[in-house]
Every structure is written in structure tokens, then in C-alpha cells.
Amino acid sequence: MLRLALLAWVTLGASLALAAPPLDYDLQANLPLAHTWRGGVVADGAQPGFVKYTRDMSNDWKATQEDGRGVSLCDGVQANLWLPIDGALAKQPLVLEAIFKPIGKDQRLDPFVNGKKVGNHTVTDGWNTLRIELPAGAVTAGFAKVRLHFRRSTTHKGTKTAAAIRAVRIGPASAPPLPADEAALAALLAPTAGAGLRLPSDAGLDYYITPVKGQALVGTASGGTAEVFAQLDGKAPTRLGGGASLNVSLDAVAGKAVRLMLRGQGGDVTLTGAKIGGGAAASITPKPPKYVVFWLIDTLRADKLSFYKKPNANGRKKVKTPNLDALAKEAAVFEPFFVQGTESKSSHASLFTGTYPVVHKVYTHTANLSGDHTTLAEAFKASGYKTAGFCSNGYISDKWNYTQGFDSFVNFIREGKANNAQAVANAAIKWIDSHLEKKADAPFYLYLGTSDPHVTYRRHSEFIGDYDDKNYKGNYEKYLSGEELGKIKGRKNPPAERHRARIEALYENEIAFNDKHFGRLVAHLKAKGIWDETAVIISADHGDEFWEHGSCGHGHNLHQELINVPLIIRYPGVLPAGHVTGGADGVDLLPTVMALLGKPVPGDVQGASLLPIVGANGAYPRAVMASNGADSFTLQVGPAKVIMRSEKSIQAYDVAADAGEQTDVFGDKLITSLAAFDPLSLFLSRKKTWKKADWGAPNNLTAAFK
């Protein structure tokens, strides 16, 4: 809504001065992602990072104070906590410890580990200390799932709960017990000392990170020395360095998911100035573009394009897109780039408003895009641009309120017109000519929503021979309709391999057809003499699956083929050309545009400007995220990816080793799992209020995160 947008810009002007998400990794700012190691990982109910152990998708635990102690109130009668157990710890005699206060009278507790009851504990009023020896084999390397099952719950501080949890640990039986006294416990667990990180002798902190080439851990230790170890999945920890003054290269583990282990030696060590550094931003001076064209290619997955080097999961060759290839050579090409939904309405809403689906709530067939959000078109209109849209996606129309901010908008499907890229390019060329004749130098924003790779997939004789035998005879010789694709998707048995290849070839020849008509538009902009004054954005709303994970089409999973799409921004003289590998989300597009326009970001935007990572050297990677509505979520950072549908349905993938996401390594590769699962858990605890410009990406926090 334009009025709200203008009001937000006036009232939130200070947001222009907010620090950008960091290029380096500040270990103190990222303490919520750190694991406190005291003879084992301690889940500290007084710390914000406690949510890492609850793995609470719906955020039902509640952080509060109880008798002056920081605690977390469990959800209902069960306190479910997932503690990471490394191979060395799993080989030792172990104990389960917990410090808690029961809520309500006459409570009873049954403790379980990995689904098996491990002992008994008589619950008393007030604070309890649980310490139970675990049977041999009860815990193996991976996640130890601790369940403290109480008799009843009661309403306490506005939530239904059975207990206030102060701390839980699975540790060596030989280790001193967790102290019951709060002062002693707080002193033992304290992760900081003044302005530094606290690393007690032979104890410390673990971070699950994904460094890139050229980065190093720096910091200064006092009170002893700091030792730095790195562990990869399936390997023993190795010492990278240590001492009082740290400058430890991480090149040996660059590009991998790493357990970074910081341990004190020789005393109660304080580590100050600790960060993983090496990132350097490019010098970019924002400047409003004179003309902007946003060419969206519905259903285009990134791995089909040759300038994205990741191979197709099924081994098919890249599509020939000479016009997009030429643009990419002059543009910032973002990878990975995740859209926030797996179908048109949800992902368009995030691209247009910079908000996640849990906020804009456009993830049902009937939901409309709210007028309370500022859209891309409204942002341009408020900045003096003439705005127009031509779209061949029936959902992106006034019926669902997507035309906010457009001076004129044509939806080809709603108006019964031809709806391929040729028609969109024709309409755009006509509109550009008319605008330039009438408005002289007036700036414009032109949204062009094309949908050729979306069903119906049609054969184009000019292109089909590049992707399949022209002599194919079968059900899909000329086209595959959306109705037929829906029938195929619902079958237990897919079509024969030959027919599946034909269906994918039709999809690929549609991408080539789209590229041809994008090239016509580029040629026209050049002929009119405005090409070098025009910023061009290329993206997609989602991809399509071709049986990589047992189905076809879109809207049903969070694998790469549906959510990893292109983002290309060509803006000569402002954005340097090249691949931007820092990680970008659809919600980042609007704040990036606002930065170029020199305007403050509307208050509800959850993304962050991408300008700081364009041309940056050695930036620490940002997590990328997507969701299916509010039901399932995914997060990827570097090689680590996790998909969470519920607490009982979680998969993890090492996408560096398994680009097609065929092997679920959740728990088996604990380090890879935690590198993605920790930040996803943190995000889910604040998913409706997360703002990357304030708090950073969920895997690389700023000091503002609380």
C-alpha cells in the first residue's frame, strides 16, 4: 500500500544507517550458535541459544526467569532436548544430568534417552538435580534425544508447562557433577568474561561453521592460551593452532562443514576480538537506475543454465541460452539464490515485499497479498518511476492483489490473450516505445512475468532438436498440459524413462524459446539507445522437479530443483560483474532495490541488501532459506543443508558431495547436520520477527541479536 510505504519511509529513515549483515564471523556475536562444552555439551536454559536443543518448530518453549534463575519452560508435560554427542564422548561411561524445578504439585519424572527409559528420579518441590548413569550403548555418536516426561502440566506464566529447565548435560561419569547452587552453576557455564569469550581450562566452546578460502580465526587470549581444533565428519579433531595471539588459517577446512573447537589451556582463559575474518567489501556507490526491467521466468531452475556450473542432478546437458549467457557476463550472478516458496503466489509475494511466507501468509489458494506491505512496484512509484507490468501467470494479477503500485498492468491469462514470452516481449516493446515518445527522460520500472517453462510445455521446432530426437512419437510429441502433468504427478508409477526424457526436453526447449524473446527485448533496448541506462533483473519464482525425488512439477518439496533459481542483476557502472557466492534470498531483492534507490527500507522487510556482498572478497557465507507455507522449512549454508517438516521428519544433505540430494545424512554426519540445523532452529524461534538487516543471517549473527 503506497500510503503505508511512504509513512514507513518517513518514520523508519534511521534504518538507512543500520549496519549491513557482516562479511566476517564474530564469535562473540554468534554465541547463540555456540555449544558450551563442559565435559560434554550443556544445554543452558538461561541462554538464547537454548532453542538449538529444543528443535522446536512451533516455538512452544518459553524463556523466562524462575526464582531469579534464567530458565526455559518446557512445552506441556515433556521436555524434549537433542544433545550432540561426538564419537569420543560416546565411547565413555556417561551420565545424564539435569537441573530443573517442577511446576505444579505432586509431579513425577520419567527420563528417557533415545526412546528408552534410563532410570528413576524422585521429584521434590523446588529445584531438583537429576544425575543418572546411562547404560552402555544407550548413547551413540550423533543426536542423543533426551526426554524428561512429567506427570502433568499446568498454566504458568502464560504457558502450559510441567517444569522450568535450567541445564541438561550428557557427560562423562568421571566429570564433576553440575553444581546445584546457581552462583556456582552460572560461573561454570558462563560463556563470556567481560568483553571476551570464556574458555576454562580443558573446556570451551564449539561452533559449527562453513568457512571459505582465505579466512582465518584471529583473537587474543589472556589468563592462559587458546587452543583451536577443527573436526570434519568421520574424522578425529585436528589442532589448527593456538597460543596467546591467534591468527589461524582455516584454508585446510575451507568449503566444508566444520566443528570449530575452542579450548582453554593453563587457566581460565578469556579470548577477545575473536572472529573469522578475511572478507573485504567492494566499493559500490548506490545510484538510482534510470530504467529497470525485471524479466521473471516462471519455473526456471538455476541448474539448467550454463553459467551456473553446478551440474544437473540427472546428468542432462545445459540449455542453450545465448542471450542470458551474454547478460550474465555483464552482471552480478548470485549463487545460491533461494526463493522462499515452491509455487507462484508465495514466492512472488516474498520477491515483491521482502517478507517470508509466515509473515505475508500467501501460501493458500485463496490468500491475497496484503496491502499492508510495500511492493517493488510501490517502491519505484514512490521514487518517481512510471510503473507497468505484463504478466503471463494467472495468479499474479489484481484478483490476488499483486498489481499494487503499477500504473498499468496486463495479465494475459486473465484477459484471454496469448501468454508466451513472444507476446510479453511484444507488449513490452510497444510500451517502451510509447513511454519514450510521451515521457522523454522519465524513468520507468517494467515487470515482465513470462511463463514458458511452466506447463503447458510446448514443442518449438526451432529448439526441440537440441534436447530430444525430433522423431519422438508418443503422448508428449507436441506438448504436455498442466492437467496431464497433474495426473502424472498423482500416479504411483511414473511414465517410462523415454517419456520422462521427452517431458524434460519440452521444458528445456521452452527455456530456449524464452531466451530468444528476451534477446529481442535486449536488442530493442539497444536500438532505442537506453541499454546502458537500464538495470535488468532476471529471476524465477520456483523450479520444477523431473523425478529427482520421486515426483514432478512443483509445490511439494524443498529440494534444489524447486527452490534454487537464478538471480542476475545487470547494472552497468554500479554493480561489478561476476559470481556472488555469499548466499541470497528472494526476500533480499526489495531491500537491494531500496539501497540502489537511496531509500530507507520499509519496517516490515525481513531481507537485507545484497550490495555489501556484490564484488566482496572472501565474505563469510550467508544462509539461504525457503519454506512450503508454514509447514516445512529448509536452510542451506555452504555445503550443509537441512529440511525440516516436523520434529519427526528431518533430512540433511552434504550438497558439495551430493548435489542431487540423494543421501540423507541427518545425524550420521553430525557436523554437516548441525551447521545447517543450528541456524534453522534459531530462525524458527523468531521466524515472524527476523530481520536480516538487524540480526544478520541465522548462521552469522550481529551483536543486535538477543
C-alpha positions in Angstrom: 0.0 0.0 0.0 1.6 3.2 -1.2 0.4 5.4 1.7 1.8 3.0 4.2 5.0 2.7 2.3 5.6 6.5 2.4 4.8 6.6 6.1 7.2 3.8 6.7 9.9 5.6 4.8 9.4 8.8 6.9 9.2 7.0 10.3 12.0 4.5 9.6 14.5 6.7 7.9 17.1 5.7 10.6 17.1 2.2 9.1 19.4 3.5 6.4 22.1 3.8 9.0 21.8 0.2 10.2 25.0 -1.9 9.9 24.9 -4.3 7.0 25.0 -8.0 7.7 28.6 -8.8 8.4 31.2 -10.1 6.0 33.2 -11.7 8.8 32.1 -14.0 11.5 32.2 -12.5 15.0 32.4 -15.4 17.5 31.0 -13.3 20.4 28.0 -12.1 18.4 27.4 -15.7 17.4 27.3 -17.1 20.9 23.7 -18.2 20.4 25.0 -20.6 17.8 27.9 -21.8 20.0 27.7 -25.0 22.1 29.1 -24.8 25.7 31.5 -27.7 26.2 32.0 -28.7 29.9 32.9 -32.4 29.6 30.0 -32.6 27.1 27.6 -30.2 25.6 25.5 -28.4 28.2 22.0 -27.1 27.2 21.9 -23.9 29.2 18.3 -22.8 29.7 19.4 -19.3 30.6 20.9 -18.6 27.1 19.2 -17.6 23.9 20.9 -20.4 22.1 19.0 -23.0 24.2 16.5 -23.2 21.3 19.2 -25.2 19.4 18.4 -28.1 21.7 14.6 -27.9 21.8 14.4 -28.2 17.9 11.0 -26.6 18.5 9.5 -25.9 15.1 6.4 -24.2 16.6 8.4 -22.3 19.2 6.4 -23.5 22.2 9.1 -23.4 24.8 9.2 -20.1 26.8 12.3 -18.4 28.1 11.8 -16.6 31.4 13.1 -16.2 35.0 12.3 -18.6 37.8 13.5 -17.7 41.3 16.0 -15.3 39.7 17.4 -18.0 37.5 17.3 -17.9 33.7 15.3 -20.9 32.6 13.2 -22.3 29.7 9.7 -23.6 30.4 9.1 -26.9 28.6 6.1 -27.3 26.3 3.4 -29.4 28.2 4.5 -32.5 30.1 7.6 -33.3 28.1 11.0 -31.6 27.9 12.5 -32.9 24.6 16.1 -31.9 24.0 18.5 -33.0 21.3 22.2 -33.0 22.5 25.1 -33.6 20.1 27.4 -36.4 21.1 30.7 -36.9 19.4 32.4 -40.2 18.9 35.0 -39.8 21.7 32.3 -39.0 24.2 30.0 -41.8 23.2 32.8 -44.4 24.0 32.9 -43.4 27.7 30.7 -44.3 30.6 28.1 -41.5 30.7 25.6 -39.8 32.9 22.5 -37.8 32.2 22.2 -34.6 34.4 19.5 -32.0 34.7 18.8 -29.2 36.9 15.1 -28.3 37.0 12.1 -27.0 39.0 8.8 -28.9 38.7 5.8 -26.7 38.1 2.7 -27.8 39.9 2.3 -30.2 42.8 2.9 -34.0 43.0 5.0 -34.2 39.9 6.7 -37.4 38.7 9.5 -37.7 36.2 10.5 -40.5 33.8 13.8 -39.8 32.0 14.3 -41.3 28.5 17.3 -41.2 26.2 16.8 -42.2 22.5 13.4 -43.6 23.3 14.4 -45.8 26.2 13.7 -45.2 29.9 17.1 -44.8 31.7 16.2 -44.6 35.3 14.0 -43.1 38.1 14.1 -39.8 39.9 12.0 -38.8 42.9 10.7 -35.3 42.3 10.8 -32.9 45.2 9.3 -29.4 45.4 11.8 -26.7 44.4 15.0 -27.2 42.5 15.9 -30.7 41.6 19.3 -32.2 40.5 19.0 -35.3 38.3 22.0 -37.5 37.8 21.6 -40.9 36.2 24.2 -43.3 34.9 23.4 -44.3 31.4 23.6 -48.0 30.3 26.3 -49.0 27.9 25.1 -48.4 24.3 22.3 -46.0 25.3 24.1 -43.2 23.6 26.0 -43.4 20.2 27.6 -40.7 18.2 25.0 -38.3 16.7 22.0 -36.8 18.4 21.1 -38.0 21.9 17.4 -37.4 22.3 16.6 -36.7 25.9 13.0 -36.7 27.1 12.1 -35.7 30.6 8.5 -36.9 30.9 6.5 -35.3 33.7 3.1 -36.4 35.1 1.0 -33.2 34.4 1.2 -29.7 33.1 -0.3 -26.5 34.4 -0.6 -23.0 33.3 2.4 -21.0 34.5 3.5 -17.5 33.3 1.0 -17.8 30.4 2.1 -21.2 29.1 1.2 -24.8 29.7 4.3 -26.4 31.3 5.5 -29.1 33.7 9.0 -27.8 34.5 11.5 -25.0 34.4 14.7 -26.3 32.8 17.9 -24.7 34.0 20.5 -27.0 32.4 20.9 -30.5 30.9 24.1 -32.4 30.1 25.2 -35.8 29.0 28.7 -36.1 30.1 31.4 -38.4 31.3 30.6 -40.3 34.5 34.0 -39.2 35.8 33.3 -35.5 35.4 32.3 -33.4 38.5 28.5 -33.1 38.7 26.8 -29.9 37.6 26.6 -27.7 40.7 23.1 -27.2 42.2 24.0 -23.8 43.5 23.1 -21.1 41.0 26.1 -18.9 41.5 28.4 -21.9 41.0 26.5 -23.2 38.0 26.4 -19.8 36.4 30.2 -19.4 37.0 30.8 -22.9 35.4 28.6 -22.3 32.4 29.4 -18.6 31.8 30.3 -18.3 28.0 31.7 -14.8 28.4 34.1 -12.9 30.6 33.8 -9.2 30.3 34.2 -8.4 26.6 35.6 -11.8 25.7 34.8 -15.4 25.3 35.4 -17.6 28.4 37.4 -20.8 27.8 38.0 -22.7 31.1 41.0 -25.0 31.2 40.2 -28.1 29.1 36.7 -26.7 28.3 35.4 -24.2 25.9 33.0 -23.6 23.0 32.1 -25.4 19.8 30.9 -23.6 16.7 29.6 -25.4 13.6 30.8 -23.3 10.7 31.4 -23.3 6.9 34.5 -21.1 6.2 35.7 -20.2 2.8 39.1 -20.0 1.3 41.3 -17.2 2.7 39.6 -16.9 6.1 41.4 -17.1 9.4 40.5 -17.2 13.1 42.0 -14.2 14.9 41.8 -13.2 18.6 43.8 -12.5 21.7 43.9 -14.9 24.7 44.7 -13.8 28.3 44.8 -15.9 31.5 46.3 -18.8 29.6 46.3 -19.9 25.9 43.5 -20.7 23.5 43.8 -23.9 21.5 42.0 -24.2 18.2 40.8 -27.6 16.8 38.8 -28.5 13.7 36.8 -31.6 13.2 35.2 -32.9 10.0 32.5 -35.6 9.8 34.0 -39.0 10.3 37.4 -37.6 11.3 39.1 -37.0 14.6 39.7 -33.4 15.7 43.0 -31.9 14.5 44.8 -29.0 16.0 45.0 -25.9 13.8 46.9 -23.7 16.1 46.9 -21.9 19.4 48.6 -19.5 21.7 48.0 -16.1 23.2 47.7 -14.3 19.9 45.7 -16.2 17.3 45.9 -16.0 13.5 44.9 -19.5 12.5 44.3 -20.2 8.8 41.1 -22.1 8.1 42.1 -22.9 4.5 42.6 -26.6 5.3 38.9 -26.9 6.0 37.5 -24.3 3.7 34.3 -25.2 1.8 33.4 -27.8 4.4 31.1 -28.1 7.4 33.5 -27.9 10.4 33.2 -28.3 14.2 35.5 -25.5 15.4 36.6 -26.3 18.9 38.0 -23.6 21.2 39.6 -24.9 24.4 41.4 -23.1 27.2 44.7 -24.2 28.4 46.7 -23.2 31.5 43.9 -21.3 33.3 40.5 -19.6 32.9 41.2 -18.1 29.5 39.5 -15.0 28.1 39.5 -14.7 24.3 38.9 -11.2 23.0 38.4 -9.9 19.4 37.7 -13.4 18.2 36.4 -13.5 14.6 36.7 -15.5 11.4 38.0 -12.8 9.1 39.2 -12.2 5.6 36.2 -10.7 3.9 36.6 -7.4 2.1 33.7 -5.5 0.6 33.8 -3.9 -2.9 33.3 -0.2 -3.1 29.8 0.3 -4.5 28.1 3.7 -4.7 24.3 3.3 -4.8 22.7 5.1 -7.7 19.1 5.0 -8.8 18.9 3.4 -12.2 17.1 5.3 -14.9 15.2 2.4 -16.3 14.6 -1.0 -14.7 13.4 -4.2 -16.4 12.5 -7.2 -14.2 12.2 -10.3 -16.5 10.9 -13.1 -14.4 11.0 -16.6 -16.0 8.4 -18.8 -14.2 9.5 -22.3 -13.2 13.2 -21.8 -14.2 15.6 -23.8 -12.0 19.2 -22.5 -11.9 21.0 -25.7 -12.8 19.6 -25.6 -16.3 21.7 -22.6 -17.2 25.3 -22.9 -18.3 26.7 -20.0 -16.3 25.6 -21.9 -13.1 28.3 -24.6 -13.1 26.5 -27.0 -10.8 25.6 -30.0 -13.0 22.0 -31.2 -13.4 21.2 -33.8 -10.8 20.1 -36.2 -13.6 23.1 -35.6 -15.8 21.3 -33.8 -18.6 23.2 -31.2 -20.6 22.7 -27.4 -20.0 20.1 -25.5 -22.0 21.4 -23.2 -24.7 20.6 -19.6 -23.6 22.9 -17.3 -25.6 21.1 -14.1 -24.6 21.0 -14.9 -20.9 24.6 -16.0 -21.1 25.6 -12.7 -22.7 23.8 -10.8 -19.9 25.4 -12.9 -17.2 28.9 -11.9 -18.4 28.0 -8.2 -17.7 26.0 -8.9 -14.5 26.2 -9.9 -10.8 25.2 -13.6 -10.8 24.0 -14.8 -7.4 24.5 -18.3 -6.2 23.0 -19.9 -4.4 19.7 -18.0 -4.6 16.7 -19.4 -2.9 13.1 -18.3 -3.5 11.0 -18.5 -0.4 8.2 -20.6 -1.8 7.7 -23.5 -4.1 4.7 -22.2 -6.0 3.9 -18.9 -7.7 1.9 -16.9 -5.2 4.1 -17.4 -2.2 7.4 -16.8 -3.9 6.2 -13.8 -5.8 4.9 -12.3 -2.5 8.3 -12.7 -1.0 10.1 -11.3 -4.0 7.8 -8.3 -4.2 7.6 -7.5 -0.4 10.9 -8.8 1.2 8.9 -10.8 3.7 8.9 -14.5 4.5 5.7 -16.6 3.8 5.0 -16.9 7.6 4.6 -13.1 7.5 2.8 -12.3 4.2 0.8 -15.6 4.6 0.2 -16.0 0.9 0.5 -19.8 0.8 -3.0 -21.0 0.2 -5.0 -20.9 -3.0 -7.4 -18.3 -1.7 -5.0 -16.0 0.1 -4.5 -12.4 -1.2 -1.3 -10.3 -1.0 -2.0 -7.9 1.8 -2.0 -4.2 1.1 0.0 -3.6 4.3 3.3 -4.5 2.7 5.3 -2.3 0.4 5.9 -3.9 -3.0 8.7 -3.4 -5.5 6.3 -1.6 -7.8 5.2 0.7 -5.0 8.8 1.4 -4.1 9.6 2.5 -7.7 6.4 4.5 -8.0 7.1 6.4 -4.8 10.6 7.2 -6.2 9.1 8.8 -9.3 9.1 5.9 -11.8 6.4 5.1 -14.2 5.4 1.5 -13.5 3.9 -1.1 -15.8 3.6 -4.9 -15.8 2.9 -7.5 -18.4 2.4 -11.0 -16.9 1.5 -14.4 -18.2 1.0 -16.0 -14.8 -2.7 -16.0 -13.9 -2.1 -15.8 -10.2 0.0 -12.6 -10.4 -3.0 -10.4 -11.1 -5.4 -8.0 -9.5 -7.6 -10.9 -8.4 -5.0 -11.7 -5.7 -3.8 -8.1 -5.2 -0.4 -8.3 -6.9 -0.9 -5.2 -9.0 -0.2 -2.8 -6.1 1.9 0.1 -7.3 1.5 -0.4 -11.0 0.3 2.4 -13.2 -0.8 -0.2 -15.7 -0.8 -3.9 -15.6 -1.9 -6.6 -18.1 -2.4 -10.2 -17.2 -2.5 -12.2 -20.4 -4.3 -15.2 -19.0 -7.0 -13.2 -17.2 -7.6 -11.1 -20.3 -7.6 -14.2 -22.6 -4.5 -13.1 -24.6 -1.6 -15.1 -25.9 0.7 -15.6 -23.0 4.1 -16.7 -24.1 7.4 -14.8 -24.0 6.9 -13.6 -27.5 3.6 -11.9 -26.5 5.2 -10.5 -23.4 8.2 -9.1 -25.3 5.9 -7.6 -28.0 3.8 -5.8 -25.4 6.9 -4.6 -23.5 8.5 -3.2 -26.7 5.3 -1.4 -27.6 5.0 0.0 -24.1 8.7 1.2 -24.1 8.3 2.9 -27.4 5.1 4.7 -26.2 6.7 5.7 -22.9 9.8 7.1 -24.5 7.7 9.1 -27.0 5.4 10.6 -24.4 7.6 10.9 -21.3 11.0 11.7 -22.8 13.5 11.2 -19.9 11.1 9.9 -17.3 12.3 6.8 -15.6 10.4 3.5 -15.7 10.1 0.2 -13.9 8.8 -2.6 -16.1 7.9 -6.0 -14.7 7.7 -8.8 -17.3 6.3 -12.1 -16.0 7.0 -14.8 -18.5 6.0 -18.4 -18.0 7.2 -20.5 -20.9 9.0 -23.2 -18.8 5.7 -23.6 -16.9 3.2 -26.1 -18.1 1.8 -26.3 -20.7 5.3 -27.3 -22.1 5.0 -26.8 -25.9 7.3 -28.1 -28.6 9.2 -25.5 -30.6 10.6 -26.9 -33.8 13.4 -24.4 -33.7 14.7 -25.8 -30.4 13.4 -29.3 -29.6 16.1 -31.0 -31.6 18.7 -29.7 -29.2 17.2 -31.6 -26.3 15.4 -34.6 -27.8 15.0 -36.7 -31.0 12.8 -34.8 -33.4 11.3 -38.1 -34.5 9.9 -38.9 -31.0 6.5 -40.5 -31.2 4.4 -40.7 -28.1 1.9 -38.9 -25.9 4.1 -35.9 -25.5 5.1 -35.2 -29.1 3.7 -31.7 -29.2 3.0 -30.6 -25.6 2.3 -31.6 -22.0 -0.6 -29.8 -20.4 -0.8 -28.8 -16.8 -3.8 -31.1 -16.4 -1.8 -34.1 -17.7 1.1 -33.2 -15.5 -1.2 -33.3 -12.5 -2.4 -36.7 -13.5 1.2 -38.0 -13.9 2.2 -36.5 -10.5 -0.6 -38.3 -8.8 0.4 -41.8 -10.1 2.3 -44.3 -8.1 4.3 -45.3 -11.2 5.9 -42.5 -13.4 5.9 -42.7 -17.2 8.6 -44.8 -18.8 12.1 -43.3 -18.9 11.8 -42.4 -22.6 8.7 -40.4 -21.9 10.2 -38.7 -18.9 13.1 -37.6 -21.0 10.7 -36.2 -23.6 8.8 -34.2 -20.9 12.0 -32.7 -19.6 13.1 -31.9 -23.2 9.9 -30.0 -23.7 10.7 -28.0 -20.6 14.2 -27.3 -21.8 13.1 -26.2 -25.2 10.7 -23.7 -23.6 13.6 -22.2 -21.7 15.4 -21.7 -25.1 12.3 -20.2 -26.6 12.1 -17.7 -23.7 15.7 -16.8 -24.1 15.1 -16.0 -27.8 12.5 -13.4 -27.0 14.4 -12.0 -24.1 17.1 -11.4 -26.7 14.6 -9.5 -28.8 13.8 -7.2 -25.9 17.6 -6.6 -25.3 18.1 -5.8 -29.0 15.2 -3.3 -28.8 16.6 -1.5 -25.7 19.9 -1.3 -27.5 18.3 0.1 -30.7 16.5 2.7 -28.6 19.8 3.8 -27.1 18.9 3.1 -23.5 20.5 -0.3 -22.9 23.4 1.1 -20.9 21.0 3.2 -18.7 18.9 0.1 -18.0 19.2 -2.1 -14.9 18.0 -5.7 -15.7 16.9 -8.2 -13.2 16.4 -11.9 -14.1 14.9 -14.4 -11.7 12.3 -17.1 -11.3 9.6 -17.9 -8.8 10.5 -21.6 -8.4 11.7 -24.5 -10.4 10.3 -27.9 -11.5 11.2 -31.5 -10.5 11.7 -34.2 -13.0 11.6 -37.2 -10.8 14.8 -36.4 -9.0 12.9 -37.1 -5.7 10.1 -39.3 -7.0 7.7 -36.8 -8.4 7.3 -34.0 -10.9 6.1 -30.4 -11.1 6.4 -28.1 -8.1 4.8 -27.1 -4.9 5.7 -30.3 -3.0 9.3 -30.3 -1.7 12.2 -28.2 -0.7 14.9 -29.8 -2.8 17.3 -27.8 -5.0 15.3 -28.3 -8.2 12.3 -26.3 -6.8 13.9 -23.5 -4.7 17.4 -22.8 -6.2 16.7 -20.4 -9.1 18.7 -17.7 -10.9 19.2 -14.2 -9.8 21.0 -12.0 -12.2 21.3 -8.2 -11.9 23.0 -6.2 -14.6 23.5 -2.6 -13.7 26.5 -1.2 -15.6 28.7 1.3 -13.8 27.3 0.4 -10.4 27.3 -3.4 -9.8 30.5 -5.2 -10.8 30.1 -8.3 -13.0 30.9 -11.7 -11.6 29.5 -14.6 -9.5 28.4 -13.6 -6.0 28.6 -16.7 -3.8 27.7 -15.2 -0.4 24.2 -16.6 -0.5 21.0 -14.6 -1.3 17.3 -15.0 -0.7 14.2 -13.7 -2.6 13.4 -11.5 0.4 16.7 -9.7 -0.3 15.6 -8.3 -3.6 13.4 -5.4 -2.3 16.0 -4.1 0.2 18.6 -4.3 -2.5 16.5 -2.2 -4.8 15.8 0.3 -1.9 19.5 0.6 -1.4 20.1 1.4 -5.1 17.3 4.0 -4.9 18.8 5.5 -1.8 15.6 5.0 0.1 15.1 3.6 3.7 13.8 0.0 3.9 10.1 -0.4 5.0 9.8 -1.5 8.5 8.3 -5.0 7.9 11.0 -6.1 5.4 12.9 -9.2 6.6 15.6 -9.4 3.9 18.8 -7.4 3.6 20.5 -5.5 0.8 22.8 -7.7 -1.3 25.1 -4.7 -2.2 27.7 -5.5 0.5 28.4 -8.9 -0.9 28.5 -7.9 -4.6 32.1 -8.0 -5.5 33.1 -8.8 -1.9 36.2 -11.0 -1.5 36.1 -13.8 1.0 32.8 -13.0 2.6 31.5 -15.5 5.2 28.6 -17.3 3.5 25.0 -16.3 4.4 22.4 -18.9 5.0 19.7 -19.2 2.4 16.2 -20.4 3.3 12.9 -21.5 1.8 9.6 -22.9 3.0 6.4 -24.6 2.0 4.0 -22.2 3.6 4.3 -22.6 7.4 4.6 -26.3 7.3 8.2 -27.1 6.3 11.4 -25.2 6.2 14.9 -25.6 4.7 18.2 -23.8 5.3 21.5 -24.2 3.5 24.9 -22.7 4.3 27.9 -23.7 2.2 27.8 -27.5 1.8 25.3 -28.1 4.6 21.5 -28.3 4.1 18.7 -29.4 6.3 15.0 -29.8 5.5 12.6 -29.9 8.5 8.9 -30.9 8.1 8.4 -31.7 11.7 10.4 -32.9 14.7 10.0 -36.4 13.3 10.8 -35.6 9.7 14.2 -34.1 9.2 16.7 -34.6 6.4 20.2 -33.3 6.0 22.4 -33.2 2.9 26.1 -32.5 2.1 25.4 -30.7 -1.2 29.1 -30.4 -2.0 29.4 -34.2 -2.2 25.8 -35.0 -3.1 24.5 -32.2 -5.4 21.3 -34.2 -6.2 20.4 -34.6 -2.5 20.0 -38.3 -2.8 21.6 -39.4 0.5 20.1 -38.2 3.8 23.0 -37.8 6.3 21.0 -36.3 9.2 22.6 -37.4 12.4 25.1 -39.7 10.6 27.1 -36.6 9.5 26.5 -34.7 12.8 28.7 -31.8 11.8 27.1 -31.2 8.5 23.7 -31.6 10.1 24.4 -29.0 12.9 26.0 -26.5 10.5 22.5 -26.0 9.0 20.2 -27.3 11.8 21.5 -24.9 14.5 20.8 -21.7 12.4 17.5 -23.1 11.2 16.4 -23.8 14.8 17.4 -20.2 15.7 15.4 -18.8 12.8 12.3 -20.9 13.6 12.3 -19.5 17.1 11.8 -16.0 15.7 10.6 -16.6 12.2 7.9 -13.9 12.2 10.2 -11.1 13.5 13.6 -12.0 12.0 15.2 -9.1 10.1 18.4 -9.9 8.4 19.5 -6.2 8.2 19.3 -6.1 12.0 20.3 -9.6 13.2 22.2 -10.9 10.2 21.6 -14.2 8.6 20.7 -17.0 11.0 24.1 -18.6 10.6 26.0 -15.3 11.1 24.5 -13.1 13.7 25.1 -9.5 14.6 25.6 -8.2 18.1 22.0 -6.9 17.9 20.5 -10.4 18.1 19.0 -11.1 21.5 
